[in-house]
């Protein structure tokens, strides 16, 4: 028995190494479009980041002071387009009282804000706190709290 007899071949007599190379090349060719289409992570411009940093600093100071009136002043009203939360008093009673308990206030004070450029070209930052997502959106009036959603 010589070395040729020990070489692994497929049913057609081709070396298995050759088939493995073809399979690998096919897999890479099939993956290339998926990698090319992978969305790029959005990055805020330095000016936008600076504006948000100023906003979130004030927002966090209001949270630390548990100042519901100041937080209401930094929210877009009617909040989440809900006609039952159209002014600061309603925001404080219906949203602040339920969504800004001590645990969420602490999370918002230390949580990392993640930037996203939305399909409609709006700029938003998200802070994830347990089961809640707090959304801050750039508006003509500057950054505002625009939404509190469930973190699914």
N, C-alpha and C positions, 0 to 999 in steps of 0.2 A: 504494500500500500504506500503510495507516495503522497506528497503534500497536496497535489491536485485533488485527490480523492477525499481529503478532509475539508475542502472548501464547501461552505453552505451554498446551495443553489436552489432556485425555485423550481416549479414544475416544468418550466421551459428551458432549464439549464442555465439561466442567468444568475450571476452572483447576487446574493441577498443584499450586500452592501449597495449595489447599484439601485435596487428597488427602494431601499431606505432613503437614499438620496433623492430619488424621484418623489417619494411621499413627502419628504421634508420640504422640497422645493414647491410642491403643489400647495401644501399647507401655508407656506409663507406668501405665496401669490394670492391665495384666498383671503388671508388676513390683511394684506396691504390696503385694500379699500376701507376696511373698518378702522384701521389706524389713521389713515389719511382723513377720514370724516370725523374723527374724535373731536368733540368741541374743545376749543381752547379756553382755558380758565381766564375769565375776565379780570382785568386789572384796572383799578380806578386811576384816573390821572392824578398827579400830585395836588393840583388845585382842588379837585373834588374830594380827595382824601383829607386835605386840610380843612375844608368846609365841614365835612362830616365829623372830623375829630373835635372841632369847636362845638358842634351841636351835641354830640354824645357826652362831652364833658359837662355841659350844662344840664343835660338830661339826667346824668348820673348824680350830679350834685342835688338835683331836685328829688331823686329817688332816695338818696342818703338822708335828706331832711324829711322824707315822707310827705312831700309837698304835692298833694293831688291837684291843686289849682295850677301850679307851674307845669305839671305833666299834661294836664288838659290843654294848656296853652301851647304845648308842643305836639299836639295831635291834630290831624286833619279832621275837621267836623263838617257835616255829620260823619261820625266815626264809622268806617267800613260801609259808608252809604246807608246806614241804618237811621231811618227817620226818628226812631226812639232815642237816638243818641246824637241830637243835633246841636247841643250846646255844652258848655263846660260843666254846668251843674249835673246834667244827665250823664256826661262822661264819668264824672267823679262817682256818682251813685251806682251806675250800672257796669262800668268797665273797670275803673280803678279799684273799686271795692272787691271785685272778684279776681282780676288778673294781676294785681300788684300786691299780693300778699308778701310777707317778709322773704320767703324763699325765692320768689321771682325777682324781687327788688335786689337781693344779694347777687343772684345770678346775672342780672343785667348790669350790675356795677362791675363785675369782673369778667363777664363773658366776652369772647372774641366775636367781633362783628365781621361777617363774611359779605363781600361785595358781589353783586351780580348786575349785569346789564341785561335788562329784560328785552323781549322781542319787540316791544313797542318803543324801544330806545330809552326807557326810563332807567334811572340809576337807583338801586336799592341796596340796603345793607340788612342782613338778617342776623338775629341773635337767637340761638337755640337754648331754651331753658326747660329742661325736662320735657313735658308733653306740649309745651307752647313754643311758637315761633313768633318773635316780635319783628315786625317789618318797618323799616325807616326808609322813606322814599324822598328823593329830590323833587321838590315842587317849585313852582314859580316863587313861592314865599320862603324857599329854603327847605332844609330837611324837616320832615314831620313823621311822627308815628302814624302809620297808615293802616296797619292791620295787625291782628293777633290771631294766628291760626293754630290748628292742631298739628303737632309734629308727628307725621305718620311715617 
